[in-house]
């Protein structure tokens, strides 16, 4: 699972609009908005999360790994005791 935030989406849609020939670029903002809408539609079909969701899940994973390490250490202590 990856993430794709709005800033990257805005940047990508602007770069796509800028890559269009100058004669067609007169449509400017409308074309950029259309690119953004198409990108959002296609990206919504993928298994992506936004940055905030990614950060929350990363923090949860870190806490879980820490708790697991503590439990494993405790289990080793209990296994060693006669």
C-alpha positions as CSV (number, residue, x, y, z in Angstrom):
1,X,0.0,0.0,0.0
2,X,1.4,3.4,-0.9
3,X,0.3,7.0,-0.4
4,X,-0.4,9.8,-2.8
5,X,-1.2,13.2,-1.4
6,X,-3.1,16.2,-3.0
7,X,0.1,18.2,-3.4
8,X,1.6,15.5,-5.6
9,X,-1.6,15.1,-7.5
10,X,-1.8,18.9,-8.1
11,X,1.9,18.9,-9.2
12,X,1.4,15.9,-11.6
13,X,-1.7,17.4,-13.1
14,X,0.0,20.7,-13.7
15,X,3.0,19.0,-15.3
16,X,0.7,17.1,-17.6
17,X,-1.1,20.3,-18.6
18,X,2.3,22.0,-19.1
19,X,3.4,19.2,-21.5
20,X,0.6,20.0,-23.9
21,X,1.6,22.0,-27.0
22,X,1.3,25.8,-26.6
23,X,-1.5,26.0,-29.2
24,X,-3.7,23.8,-27.1
25,X,-2.5,25.2,-23.8
26,X,-5.0,28.1,-24.1
27,X,-7.5,25.8,-22.4
28,X,-5.1,26.0,-19.5
29,X,-6.9,25.8,-16.1
30,X,-9.8,23.7,-17.6
31,X,-7.4,21.2,-18.9
32,X,-5.4,21.1,-15.6
33,X,-8.7,20.5,-13.7
34,X,-9.6,17.7,-16.2
35,X,-6.2,16.1,-15.7
36,X,-6.7,16.2,-12.0
37,X,-10.2,14.7,-12.2
38,X,-8.9,11.9,-14.4
39,X,-6.0,11.2,-12.1
40,X,-8.1,11.2,-9.0
41,X,-10.6,8.8,-10.7
42,X,-7.9,6.4,-11.8
43,X,-5.9,6.6,-8.5
44,X,-9.1,5.9,-6.5
45,X,-9.2,2.5,-8.2
46,X,-5.7,1.7,-6.8
47,X,-4.9,0.6,-3.2
48,X,-3.5,4.0,-2.1
49,X,-3.7,5.9,1.1
50,X,-3.1,9.6,1.9
51,X,-0.1,10.8,3.9
52,X,-2.1,11.2,7.1
53,X,-3.5,7.7,6.9
54,X,0.0,6.4,6.1
55,X,1.6,8.2,9.1
56,X,-1.1,6.8,11.5
57,X,-0.5,3.3,10.3
58,X,3.3,3.7,10.5
59,X,2.9,4.9,14.1
60,X,0.6,2.0,15.0
61,X,3.1,-0.5,13.4
62,X,5.9,1.0,15.4
63,X,4.0,0.6,18.7
64,X,3.0,-2.9,17.8
65,X,6.6,-3.9,17.0
66,X,7.8,-2.4,20.3
67,X,5.1,-4.3,22.2
68,X,5.9,-7.5,20.4
69,X,9.6,-7.1,21.2
70,X,8.8,-6.6,24.9
71,X,6.5,-9.7,25.0
72,X,9.2,-11.8,23.3
73,X,11.8,-10.7,25.8
74,X,9.4,-11.5,28.7
75,X,8.6,-14.9,27.2
76,X,12.4,-15.7,27.0
77,X,12.7,-14.7,30.7
78,X,9.9,-17.1,31.6
79,X,11.3,-19.9,29.5
80,X,14.7,-19.6,31.2
81,X,13.3,-19.7,34.8
82,X,13.1,-23.3,36.2
